[in-house]
Amino acid sequence: MPEHKWAPPEHPDVTLDEPYGLGPEHIEGPGERLATPRPVYVWIRYQHAGLLRLKGFAIAHTPVAALVQVTWQGRLQQVWCWRAAVKNRTLKDRSRRR
């Protein structure tokens, strides 16, 4: 009987689309962490996908910028954005049963 040896499938690594964020020179300070992440809509520009409006959570802020967590391509990403690109959103009430 021939012996079979398992080998992982060979798939090329998927290149993640990286967001363009603000550099340290634009953030104006280390940022103040929020006690509770705030749900937001945020406009983020990606290298290949372009400008996208995504749902995310603001986790820190400065007078001119906000640090936002978003999920894009199945991965959690953090990016500093201008505060003007970030708008508060309200989470749906999930306590009610259908």
N, C-alpha and C positions, 0 to 999 in steps of 0.2 A: 504494500500500500504506500503510495507516495506521501511524503510528509509535506504539509502545507504550513508555511510560516506567515503569520499575520504581519501586515505592514500598514501603517496609516495611509489613508488616501492622500494623493498629492494634489493639493489645491493651491493656487497662488494666493498669497495674502491679499486681502482686499485693502486698497488704499482708502483711508478715511478722509473725508472732505473736511478740511480744517477751517474753523471760523476765523475771520479777521477780527481781532479785538484791539482794545486800546493798550498802548504801551505805558510803562511806568511814568513817562514824562507827561501824560495826559490825565492820569488818575488823581493826582494831587493828594498824596498821603497814603497811608497803609489801608485805610478803609475801616469803617466801624461795622462789626459783625451784628447781624440782626438776631435777637433772641429766638425768634421763630421764623423760618423761611416764609417769605411772602409770595403768594401766587401772582404771576405776572404774564403778560404778553410781551414779547421782545422781538425787535427787528434785528436780525443778524445776517451779515454777508458772509457767504462761504465761497471758497475758491472756485468750485465747479458748479454748485447749485445756484449761486447768485444770492439775491436778497430774499430772505424767508422770514415770515412772521410765525414764531413758535410759542408754545406754552412752556413756561419754565417757572423757576423759583428764584427770587432775589435773596441772596444770603449775606451780602455786605454792600455798603455804599459809602461814597464820599460826596462832597457837595456837587460834583459834576459827573460822576460815574456810578454804575452799579455792577456788582459781581453777580452774574446770573448762571444758574445751572439749567441746562436743557438736555434733552435726550434726542440725539440725532443719529441715524443709522444704527440704532440699537445700542449706542454708547452714551454714557453720561459725560458731558463736556461742561467746562466752566469757562466763561468769557467775560471780560470787563467791557461794558457798553456805555455809551452816553446815556445819561438819565432820560433824555428826551426820547430815546428809542424804547423805553420801558414804561409800560402802563399796567396798573393794577388790574387784576381780574378776580372774580368771585368763584369759589369752588361750588359745585352743585351739592345740595344736601343729599347725602347718601343714607341717611338714617331711616328714611321712609321706605316701607316695603311696597312693592308693586302689587 
